[in-house]
């Protein structure tokens, strides 16, 4: 494990992976909260147009990809805010347009579409010192904003209307979130790659939500998972000589898969911890779907035995079971 | 329109269209300082649309809204308003009770500043006020519907607003929970907070209400004392096109006209 640190390119690659692992879940948590999990995938396609342009002009690919990706993200967001991105069609046109432009530009530059592979799935040997400087600066900007504006971004991503009644400039915050996501996607092309970066934005967040309770805890936990899987995946790919993106994403998914039974266990423990006295089932009530006005509020410790039922808790009440559902109780 | 002194909310001649169809037609409504106004009407009468227009969440085609004496487009003092929506995506999960309520402090917070001592106290106080002090760290999805509704009330109260706007806070909540809510609102009124409450039926909030504005088909049908409104339960529920819980009817329903009597504008 130590010898890989003796190669300068590997040092740069691991630092780039560390930074990507930090920022991808930090911005991803807001993307997931806003239910835009697939946004990063589309932005990766747009970034490819920037890569194609860089290959054609001989410029460094990351800065141009960042610019293309941010421009694409802002256009998508403004179309969405004006209600003009009817359905998903507008997004699809932009995203596949970006992909096609990337392949086209790389073709006429003489590199060919095969030359794009290293950007799609990451490539450890390609992180230049100037790439690393740019990644470091932009990662700091992203972390400062995603952590410093966390209360505002949380509110805007969670309940937009309420955020507006708090006087927040919701449109500007939305544009900030998608722009930061776009920068993250473009920066990640050297490590996880443009096609897989979306997974690093979403999967650690999904795993963290299973493991911890609350938004802030999930944010921190997701960043931890992101760093561990990005660095671990990059290091592993050195030994196997495969694209690092694949390792990073497979590791993240492995954490997610493990988080399922853990979350089930945690919830089960919480539910059974409140089991009180036995049931009096003298009066069996004929089952029906929704209870009438129910004067009693069921909660852990309310006096009715609780039992886990699938994804929720039933309370045993006069011989039948009540399950809280939105604003009423269902009979189970 | 002249904005009277002491008006916390005043809207004049509001017309709102959604999808090209008029939802509100020339609606005027006002709330004075310390007043509790109920906004009532049947399903589809435009209650929620009106409330959301008053808060600037929906655009209006005609008319004007003043909040605390400022035209809506110039209004910046959002900490004076607490909004309790009927439902919120914040209840879908991923948040603790405390985190949802903390969003109610944002009008008073500056970017890049951590929660101040005052913010923390206000959040804790708001949660305690609605009786959820034991559940501050609970996952929002672990709560019952009534408890979730109270989280939304606490979120609106965390900013210590002068006007609380609640959209059907009692719908689908059992009587006991409604009484808890009535107690919380009574305490706020006693401190001088103004209330605008959308109600489907009056219920335990009756004793708090100073005035009722009744909407029907996008127009104001009644603006005055609650009086007999909502007490004639017997005449209700016989019309199949109405929700069984509805106590007020739209203008196709002649029993409403009799019910409202002379209070109705010709």
Interface residues (C-beta under 8 A of the other chain):
Chain A: X33 X148 X149 X151 X152 X154 X155 X158 X159 X160 X161 X162 X163 X164 X165 X166 X167 X168 X209 X213 X214 X215 X216 X218 X270 X293 X294 X295 X296 X297 X298 X299 X300 X313 X324 X325 X326 X327 X328
Chain B: X52 X55 X56 X57 X76 X78 X79 X81 X83 X85 X88 X89 X90 X94 X95 X96 X98 X99 X100 X102 X103 X104 X106 X107 X109 X111 X112 X115 X135 X137 X139 X142 X143 X144 X145 X146 X147 X149 X155 X159 X171 X172 X173 X174 X175 X176 X177
